[in-house]
């Protein structure tokens, strides 16, 4: 509330990811290598979450096959099957947590990123 004084309460999203600076998981090493090769920015939990989401999406789309349709892509994502990406286990089980390293993203009442 200190960042957005007003009538509405901001929304906070969290991303649970491995530590992007120190993790030795192969997927995090691949992320750091791609980040260094393609961008001039330091590793961060937010960009690692995006990288993991992109890898997950690519894997799901590859599972749809050669002739994807909207219905087939949607069905593939709705299964929410667990997946292992180079040592990082993605699961959608509410009781399972893969990391204690959490990043927060804050949106104001207009939907703009605050921090």
N, C-alpha and C positions, 0 to 999 in steps of 0.2 A: 504494500500500500504506500510505502514511502516513495517509490518510484512513480506512482500514478495516483496522486491524490485526486479523488473525484467520487462520483456516485457509484461507479461499478467496481467490482473486485477483479483484479487481473487473473489470468489463467496461467498456471505453471505446468509445463510439460517436462517429463524427465526421460532421459535416455540412459539405459543401463548398458555400459560398454566396458571392455577391458581398458586398463590405463593406456592411453595412446602414446605415452612417453616411454614407459618402461616395460610393457608387456613383451614377452618373447614368443607369443603365439605366432605361427606362420602367417595368419591372416593380418595381424597387426603389423608385422614386418613388411608384408606386401603393401599394406596401406601407406606406411611411412615411405617406402621406396617410390610408390606412385605419386605421393604428395610431393616428395623432393624433386622428382623428375618433371612433373607437370605444373606445379604451382610454387609460388614464393610465399609460403606460409608455414607456420609451425603446426605440428599435430595438435588436435583438440578433440575433446569428446564429441562435439557436435559434428565435425567433419568425419570422424570415425563412424559415428552412427549413420551418417549419410552413405559412407562407403559400404558398410555392412548391409544397409537397406538396398543399395544398388546391386550388390552381389547376390543377395537373396532374391531380388526381383529377376535378375538375369537367370538364375537357376530355375525359378518357377516358370518363367517364359520358355526356357529350353525344354521343360517337362511337358509343355502343351503339345509340342510336335511341330511339323512343318506347315500345317494349315491352321493357324490359330484363329479362333473366332472370339468375339466378346464373351459369349457364354462359356466357352472352354477355358479362357483365361480366368474369368470370374470363378468358375468351379475349382480351378487349381488353387487359387488364393484362398478360397473359402475353406478348403481342407485344413489349412494352417498346420501342415505337417512339420514336425521337428526337422531340423537340417543342421548338418555339420559343415562349416566353412573353414577349412584349413585350421582345425583345432578349436574353433569357436562354435559352441553349440547354441543354436537358436531354438527356443521352445516357447510355446504359448500357454503353458501350464501356469496358472495363477500361483501355485505353491512353490514353483521352482525359480531360483534366482541364480544367475551365472556370474554376477559381479557385484561388488560393493561400491564401485566407482560410478557415481551418478552425476550427470550434468543437468542443470535446469535451464529452461528457456522461458522467459516471461513475456506474455502478450498483454497489451493494454486493451481497454474497452473497444477500441476501433480495430483491433486485430493486428496492430503493428508490433513488431518486435521491440522490446524494451531492453532486454539483456539476457 
